[in-house]
């Protein structure tokens, strides 16, 4: 009976299947344990390398590098590059940054990153652009020029940064031209253009503005205004001459101007059909307005939208020679307009004026 059980074909198949499954399960368990052990060893090794490289970066910042440096393996280059870039982005001072760059050259970081310039992986090319740009390695320029046409904004921004870091004199105009097509944040654009010498940036900006469209000109104007460029008035005049009737250009110029010579332009813009231009005129007059502008602003006050009524109130309050006595006179003149009275009362409160007004006066305005 026992012989029959063992030699039964069906039971023999079940036995073989069971043994096979047990062996496969055991193999999977052993493989999982091996992979886990390898991962733990790799993590421990990376932790040791990261600690070692961070210490080296700290020592490089104070020019205290040892004579013998650990070898940088090709597979470890990305980790070191990330640590090195983190230090560079957080520290200031030419002396400190020179020390970090000296460290990178001694361990041949550029040699390892050059291999990644032509990688198909975007992360590899991005890291190569960031590192070689900071090292001002001209070998990165061909790749950076090609990457300016990429669809990945972070890659194009890193390419533009590398171009400006290596040769700002040559690539300022190219970057200014690319502003029209790339959705780069204004803060990063400021950093890019700040790498160019002011005189050269002015010259290249005027050359680009001579042939750009209106939206491109607006974007450049905003960047220059944020940079505090001394050429902002010349750029504004050039844009006004090229696009005299463009609402966006006029609004941008008024928003960023602090030049008293634009006073007449701001007053004229108060009657512009576009609300955005009228709002920009109010913004300009808070900086360059004169006491005599009070009557002009008040004449337009009741005709405007609620947002512009509040803007006009803020502009009136910012005009020179405005004091509490003048504010109370204006409030009295607005007795027939509850909406404007309430707006003006709010502006007065921001200055601490009018707190002694009778409570009934506040309630009358609020209820109206």
C-alpha positions as CSV (number, residue, x, y, z in Angstrom):
1,X,0.0,0.0,0.0
2,X,2.8,2.4,0.9
3,X,4.6,1.6,-2.4
4,X,1.5,2.4,-4.3
5,X,1.2,5.7,-2.5
6,X,4.7,6.8,-3.4
7,X,4.5,5.7,-7.0
8,X,1.1,7.2,-7.7
9,X,1.7,9.7,-10.5
10,X,-0.7,12.3,-9.1
11,X,0.7,12.3,-5.6
12,X,4.2,12.3,-6.9
13,X,3.4,15.5,-8.9
14,X,2.0,17.1,-5.7
15,X,5.1,16.2,-3.8
16,X,7.4,17.7,-6.5
17,X,5.3,20.9,-6.7
18,X,5.4,21.3,-2.9
19,X,9.2,20.8,-2.7
20,X,9.7,23.2,-5.6
21,X,7.6,25.9,-3.9
22,X,9.4,25.5,-0.7
23,X,12.8,25.8,-2.4
24,X,11.6,28.9,-4.3
25,X,10.3,30.4,-1.0
26,X,13.7,29.7,0.6
27,X,15.5,31.2,-2.4
28,X,13.4,34.4,-2.2
29,X,14.0,34.7,1.6
30,X,17.8,34.2,1.1
31,X,17.7,36.8,-1.7
32,X,15.8,39.3,0.4
33,X,18.2,38.9,3.2
34,X,21.2,39.4,0.9
35,X,19.7,42.5,-0.7
36,X,18.9,43.9,2.7
37,X,22.4,43.3,3.9
38,X,23.8,44.9,0.8
39,X,21.5,47.9,1.2
40,X,22.5,48.4,4.8
41,X,26.2,48.1,3.9
42,X,25.7,50.7,1.1
43,X,23.9,53.1,3.4
44,X,26.5,52.7,6.1
45,X,29.2,53.4,3.5
46,X,27.4,56.4,2.1
47,X,26.9,57.7,5.7
48,X,30.7,57.4,6.3
49,X,31.5,59.0,3.0
50,X,29.1,61.9,3.5
51,X,30.5,62.6,7.0
52,X,34.0,62.5,5.5
53,X,33.2,64.8,2.7
54,X,31.3,67.3,4.8
55,X,34.3,67.5,7.1
56,X,36.5,68.1,4.1
57,X,34.2,70.8,2.8
58,X,34.3,72.5,6.2
59,X,38.1,72.4,6.2
60,X,38.2,73.7,2.6
61,X,36.2,76.7,3.6
62,X,39.0,77.7,6.1
63,X,41.8,76.6,3.7
64,X,42.8,73.7,6.0
65,X,42.8,70.7,3.6
66,X,45.1,67.8,4.4
67,X,47.9,66.9,2.0
68,X,46.3,63.5,1.2
69,X,42.6,63.4,0.1
70,X,40.4,60.3,-0.3
71,X,39.9,59.1,-3.8
72,X,36.6,60.0,-5.3
73,X,35.1,57.0,-7.1
74,X,33.0,57.6,-10.2
75,X,29.9,56.2,-8.5
76,X,30.4,58.5,-5.5
77,X,30.7,61.6,-7.6
78,X,26.9,62.5,-7.6
79,X,26.7,62.4,-3.8
80,X,29.8,64.5,-3.3
81,X,28.6,67.0,-6.0
82,X,25.3,67.4,-4.1
83,X,27.1,68.0,-0.8
84,X,29.5,70.4,-2.5
85,X,26.7,72.4,-4.2
86,X,24.9,72.6,-0.9
87,X,27.9,74.2,0.8
88,X,28.4,76.6,-2.2
89,X,24.8,77.7,-2.1
90,X,24.8,78.4,1.6
91,X,28.1,80.2,2.1
92,X,29.1,83.7,1.1
93,X,32.5,85.2,0.5
94,X,35.0,84.8,-2.3
95,X,37.7,83.3,-0.1
96,X,35.3,80.6,1.2
97,X,34.1,79.7,-2.3
98,X,37.6,79.6,-3.6
99,X,38.5,77.0,-1.0
100,X,35.5,74.8,-2.0
101,X,36.4,75.1,-5.7
102,X,40.0,74.2,-4.9
103,X,38.8,71.0,-3.1
104,X,36.6,70.1,-6.1
105,X,39.6,70.4,-8.5
106,X,41.9,68.4,-6.3
107,X,39.6,65.4,-6.2
108,X,38.9,65.9,-9.9
109,X,35.2,66.4,-9.6
110,X,35.1,68.0,-13.0
111,X,36.6,64.9,-14.6
112,X,33.8,62.7,-13.1
113,X,31.0,65.2,-14.1
114,X,32.3,65.6,-17.7
115,X,31.4,62.0,-18.3
116,X,27.8,62.8,-17.5
117,X,27.5,65.7,-19.9
118,X,26.2,63.5,-22.7
119,X,24.2,61.1,-20.5
120,X,20.6,60.4,-21.5
121,X,19.5,60.9,-17.9
122,X,18.3,64.4,-17.3
123,X,19.5,64.3,-13.7
124,X,23.1,63.5,-14.8
125,X,23.1,66.4,-17.3
126,X,21.6,68.8,-14.7
127,X,24.2,67.9,-12.1
128,X,27.0,68.4,-14.7
129,X,25.6,71.8,-15.6
130,X,25.4,72.9,-12.0
131,X,28.9,71.7,-11.0
132,X,30.8,72.7,-14.1
133,X,29.1,76.1,-14.2
134,X,30.2,76.8,-10.7
135,X,33.7,75.7,-11.5
136,X,33.6,78.0,-14.6
137,X,34.7,75.1,-16.8
138,X,34.3,76.2,-20.5
139,X,33.8,72.5,-21.5
140,X,30.2,72.8,-20.3
141,X,29.3,75.5,-22.8
142,X,28.3,73.3,-25.8
143,X,25.9,71.3,-23.7
144,X,24.5,74.4,-22.0
145,X,23.8,76.0,-25.4
146,X,21.9,72.9,-26.5
147,X,20.0,72.7,-23.3
148,X,18.6,76.2,-23.6
149,X,16.1,74.7,-26.1
150,X,15.0,71.9,-23.8
151,X,11.4,71.5,-22.7
152,X,12.4,71.0,-19.0
153,X,12.5,74.5,-17.4
154,X,14.9,73.5,-14.6
155,X,17.4,72.2,-17.1
156,X,17.1,75.4,-19.3
157,X,17.6,77.6,-16.2
158,X,20.6,75.6,-15.1
159,X,22.0,75.9,-18.6
160,X,21.6,79.6,-18.6
161,X,23.2,79.8,-15.2
162,X,26.2,77.8,-16.4
163,X,26.6,80.1,-19.5
164,X,26.5,83.2,-17.4
165,X,28.9,81.8,-14.8
166,X,31.5,80.7,-17.4
167,X,31.2,83.7,-19.8
168,X,28.7,86.4,-18.8
169,X,30.2,88.8,-21.4
170,X,29.4,86.5,-24.2
171,X,26.0,85.1,-23.2
172,X,24.2,88.0,-21.6
173,X,22.3,88.8,-24.8
174,X,21.4,85.2,-25.3
175,X,19.9,84.9,-21.8
176,X,18.0,88.2,-22.3
177,X,16.5,86.9,-25.5
178,X,15.6,83.5,-23.9
179,X,13.6,85.4,-21.2
180,X,10.8,85.8,-23.7
181,X,10.3,82.0,-24.1
182,X,11.3,80.5,-20.8
183,X,9.0,80.5,-17.7
184,X,11.9,81.2,-15.3
185,X,11.1,82.8,-11.9
186,X,12.0,86.5,-11.6
187,X,14.1,85.8,-8.6
188,X,16.3,83.4,-10.5
189,X,16.5,85.9,-13.5
190,X,17.8,88.5,-11.1
191,X,20.5,86.1,-10.0
192,X,21.4,85.4,-13.6
193,X,21.6,89.0,-14.8
194,X,23.5,90.0,-11.7
195,X,26.4,88.0,-13.0
196,X,26.9,90.5,-15.8
197,X,28.7,93.8,-15.3
198,X,26.2,96.6,-15.0
199,X,27.5,98.6,-18.0
200,X,27.5,95.5,-20.2
201,X,24.1,94.5,-19.0
202,X,22.8,98.0,-19.9
203,X,24.3,97.8,-23.4
204,X,23.0,94.3,-24.1
205,X,19.5,95.1,-22.7
206,X,19.1,98.1,-25.1
207,X,20.1,96.0,-28.0
208,X,17.6,93.3,-27.1
209,X,14.8,95.8,-26.5
210,X,15.4,97.3,-29.9
211,X,13.8,94.2,-31.5
212,X,11.7,92.5,-28.9
213,X,7.9,92.4,-28.6
214,X,5.9,94.1,-25.9
215,X,5.5,91.2,-23.5
216,X,9.2,90.5,-23.7
217,X,10.0,94.1,-22.9
218,X,7.6,94.1,-19.9
219,X,9.4,91.0,-18.5
220,X,12.8,92.6,-18.9
221,X,11.6,95.8,-17.4
222,X,10.4,93.9,-14.3
223,X,13.7,92.2,-13.9
224,X,15.7,95.4,-14.2
225,X,13.4,97.1,-11.7
226,X,13.9,94.3,-9.2
227,X,17.7,94.5,-9.8
228,X,17.6,98.2,-9.0
229,X,19.2,99.0,-12.3
230,X,20.3,102.6,-12.9
231,X,19.3,102.1,-16.5
232,X,15.6,101.6,-15.7
233,X,14.6,105.2,-16.9
234,X,16.4,104.8,-20.2
235,X,14.8,101.4,-20.8
236,X,11.4,102.8,-19.9
237,X,11.8,105.7,-22.4
238,X,12.9,103.2,-25.1
239,X,9.8,101.0,-24.5
240,X,7.5,104.0,-24.5
241,X,8.9,105.1,-27.8
242,X,8.5,101.6,-29.3
243,X,5.1,100.8,-27.8
244,X,3.4,104.2,-27.1
245,X,-0.1,102.9,-26.8
246,X,0.5,99.6,-25.1
247,X,-1.4,99.2,-21.8
248,X,0.9,96.6,-20.3
249,X,4.1,98.6,-21.0
250,X,2.6,101.8,-19.6
251,X,1.3,100.0,-16.5
252,X,4.7,98.4,-15.9
253,X,6.6,101.7,-16.3
254,X,4.3,103.5,-13.8
255,X,4.4,100.6,-11.4
256,X,8.2,100.6,-11.1
257,X,9.0,104.3,-11.7
258,X,10.3,106.5,-8.9
259,X,11.5,109.2,-11.3
260,X,9.8,112.6,-10.8
261,X,10.0,113.2,-14.5
262,X,7.2,110.7,-14.9
263,X,4.8,112.8,-12.9
264,X,3.0,114.2,-16.0
265,X,2.7,110.7,-17.4
266,X,1.2,109.4,-14.2
267,X,-1.4,112.2,-14.1
268,X,-2.4,111.6,-17.7
269,X,-2.7,107.9,-17.0
270,X,-5.4,108.6,-14.4
271,X,-7.8,109.0,-17.2
272,X,-6.7,106.0,-19.2
273,X,-9.4,103.6,-20.3
274,X,-7.6,100.5,-18.8
275,X,-8.2,100.0,-15.1
276,X,-4.8,98.4,-14.7
277,X,-3.1,101.6,-16.1
278,X,-5.1,103.8,-13.7
279,X,-4.1,101.6,-10.8
280,X,-0.5,101.8,-11.8
281,X,-0.8,105.6,-12.0
282,X,-2.0,105.6,-8.4
283,X,0.9,103.5,-7.4
284,X,3.3,105.9,-9.1
285,X,1.8,109.0,-7.5
286,X,2.3,107.5,-4.0
287,X,6.0,108.0,-4.7
288,X,6.2,111.0,-7.0
289,X,2.9,112.8,-6.3
290,X,2.7,116.4,-5.4
291,X,0.3,118.2,-3.0
292,X,-1.4,119.9,-5.9
293,X,-2.5,116.5,-7.2
294,X,-5.1,116.2,-4.5
295,X,-7.8,118.0,-6.4
296,X,-7.2,115.9,-9.6
297,X,-7.5,112.6,-7.6
298,X,-10.6,113.7,-5.7
299,X,-12.2,114.7,-9.0
300,X,-11.9,111.1,-10.2
301,X,-12.7,109.5,-6.9
302,X,-16.4,108.9,-7.1
303,X,-16.2,107.7,-10.8
304,X,-13.9,104.8,-10.1
305,X,-14.4,101.1,-9.2
306,X,-14.2,100.1,-5.5
307,X,-10.6,98.8,-5.9
308,X,-9.5,102.1,-7.4
309,X,-11.4,104.1,-4.9
310,X,-9.3,102.5,-2.2
311,X,-6.1,103.0,-4.2
312,X,-6.9,106.7,-4.6
313,X,-7.5,107.0,-0.9
314,X,-4.1,105.5,-0.2
315,X,-2.5,107.8,-2.8
316,X,-4.1,110.9,-1.2
317,X,-2.9,109.8,2.2
318,X,0.7,109.4,0.8
319,X,0.9,112.8,-0.8
320,X,3.3,115.3,0.7
321,X,1.9,117.7,3.4
322,X,-1.0,115.4,4.2
323,X,-1.8,115.8,7.9
324,X,-4.7,115.1,10.3
325,X,-6.2,118.5,9.8
326,X,-6.3,118.1,6.0
327,X,-7.7,114.5,6.4
328,X,-10.6,115.8,8.6
329,X,-11.3,118.5,5.9
330,X,-11.6,115.8,3.3
331,X,-13.8,113.7,5.5
332,X,-16.2,116.6,6.0
333,X,-16.4,117.1,2.3
334,X,-17.3,113.5,1.8
335,X,-20.4,113.7,4.0
336,X,-22.6,113.1,1.0
337,X,-20.8,109.9,-0.1
338,X,-21.0,107.2,2.6
339,X,-18.9,104.7,0.6
340,X,-16.0,107.2,0.1
341,X,-16.4,108.3,3.8
342,X,-15.9,104.8,5.0
343,X,-12.9,104.2,2.8
344,X,-11.3,107.5,4.0
345,X,-12.0,106.7,7.6
346,X,-10.2,103.4,7.3
347,X,-7.2,105.2,5.8
348,X,-7.3,107.7,8.7
349,X,-7.3,104.9,11.2
350,X,-4.2,103.4,9.7
351,X,-2.5,106.7,10.7
352,X,-4.1,106.8,14.1
353,X,-6.3,109.8,13.1
354,X,-9.9,110.2,13.8
355,X,-10.1,108.0,16.9
356,X,-11.7,110.8,18.8
357,X,-14.6,111.1,16.3
358,X,-18.0,110.5,17.9
359,X,-19.3,106.9,17.8
360,X,-22.5,108.1,16.1
361,X,-20.4,109.4,13.2
362,X,-18.9,105.9,12.7
363,X,-22.2,104.2,12.9
364,X,-23.9,106.6,10.5
365,X,-21.2,105.9,7.9
366,X,-21.2,102.2,8.4
367,X,-25.0,101.9,8.2
368,X,-25.1,104.0,5.1
